[in-house]
Amino acid sequence: MKTSEVREMSVADLQDRIGVEAAKLDSMRINHAISPLENTSEFKKVRRDIARMKTILDEKLKQN
């Protein structure tokens, strides 16, 4: 997800999306423990997306 897309989201949408992405990361880790994933770089992408969303969420909360 691009930064510009994240900045357009509302605070509530960001909080929901962070929860969804965190759940996705957890399920990916569980699935990887059972049977290895072919593309393990997805872990890095999801972690960075979560971090990007949390950073922008903090910026929005500090503005208010």
LONUDREN-622392 format. One line per field, with one value per residue (C-alpha): y, z, x; residue number from 1; residue in three letters. Coordinates in Angstrom, 1 decimal, padded with zeros to 4 digits. Each point is the difference from the previous one (the first is absolute). Example, Ala and Ser with C-alpha at 12.3 -4.5 7.8 and 13.67 -1.06 7.14 Angstrom:
# residues 2
Y	(-004.5 | 003.4)
Z	(007.8 | -000.7)
X	(012.3 | 001.4)
k	(1 | 2)
r	(ALA | SER)
This chain:
# residues 64
Y	(000.0 | 003.4 | 002.8 | 002.3 | -002.6 | -000.3 | 003.7 | 000.3 | -002.5 | 001.2 | -000.8 | -002.7 | -001.6 | 000.0 | -001.7 | -002.7 | -000.6 | -000.3 | -002.7 | -001.8 | 000.1 | -001.1 | -003.0 | -000.8 | 000.1 | -002.4 | -002.4 | 000.1 | -000.8 | -003.0 | -001.2 | 000.3 | -002.1 | -002.8 | 000.1 | 002.5 | 002.8 | 000.4 | 003.8 | 000.9 | 003.6 | 000.5 | 000.1 | 003.1 | 001.7 | -000.5 | 001.1 | 003.2 | 000.7 | -000.4 | 002.4 | 002.5 | 000.0 | 000.3 | 003.0 | 001.8 | -000.8 | 001.6 | 003.1 | 000.4 | -000.5 | 002.6 | 002.5 | -000.2)
Z	(000.0 | -001.0 | 002.5 | -001.9 | 000.3 | 003.7 | 000.5 | -001.6 | 002.5 | 003.1 | 003.6 | 000.5 | -003.4 | 000.9 | 003.3 | -001.6 | -002.8 | 002.5 | 001.8 | -003.3 | -001.1 | 003.4 | -000.1 | -003.6 | 001.3 | 002.8 | -002.3 | -002.4 | 002.8 | 001.1 | -003.5 | -000.5 | 003.1 | -001.4 | -003.6 | -001.2 | -002.2 | -003.4 | 000.2 | 003.5 | -001.1 | 000.6 | 003.8 | -000.6 | -002.2 | 002.5 | 003.0 | -001.8 | -001.0 | 003.6 | 001.1 | -002.7 | 001.1 | 003.7 | -000.8 | -002.0 | 002.7 | 002.7 | -002.2 | -000.4 | 003.7 | 000.9 | -002.4 | 001.8)
X	(000.0 | 001.4 | 000.5 | -002.4 | -002.8 | 000.6 | 000.0 | -003.5 | -001.5 | -001.8 | 001.3 | -002.7 | 000.8 | 003.7 | -000.6 | -002.2 | 002.5 | 002.9 | -001.9 | -000.7 | 003.6 | 001.2 | -002.3 | 001.2 | 003.6 | -000.8 | -001.8 | 003.0 | 002.4 | -002.2 | -000.3 | 003.7 | 000.7 | -002.2 | 001.2 | 002.6 | -001.2 | 001.5 | 000.4 | 001.2 | 000.6 | -003.8 | 000.8 | 002.2 | -002.6 | -002.8 | 002.1 | 001.0 | -003.6 | -001.1 | 002.9 | -000.9 | -003.7 | 000.9 | 002.3 | -002.6 | -002.7 | 002.2 | 000.6 | -003.8 | -000.7 | 002.6 | -001.5 | -003.4)
k	(1 | 2 | 3 | 4 | 5 | 6 | 7 | 8 | 9 | 10 | 11 | 12 | 13 | 14 | 15 | 16 | 17 | 18 | 19 | 20 | 21 | 22 | 23 | 24 | 25 | 26 | 27 | 28 | 29 | 30 | 31 | 32 | 33 | 34 | 35 | 36 | 37 | 38 | 39 | 40 | 41 | 42 | 43 | 44 | 45 | 46 | 47 | 48 | 49 | 50 | 51 | 52 | 53 | 54 | 55 | 56 | 57 | 58 | 59 | 60 | 61 | 62 | 63 | 64)
r	(MET | LYS | THR | SER | GLU | VAL | ARG | GLU | MET | SER | VAL | ALA | ASP | LEU | GLN | ASP | ARG | ILE | GLY | VAL | GLU | ALA | ALA | LYS | LEU | ASP | SER | MET | ARG | ILE | ASN | HIS | ALA | ILE | SER | PRO | LEU | GLU | ASN | THR | SER | GLU | PHE | LYS | LYS | VAL | ARG | ARG | ASP | ILE | ALA | ARG | MET | LYS | THR | ILE | LEU | ASP | GLU | LYS | LEU | LYS | GLN | ASN)
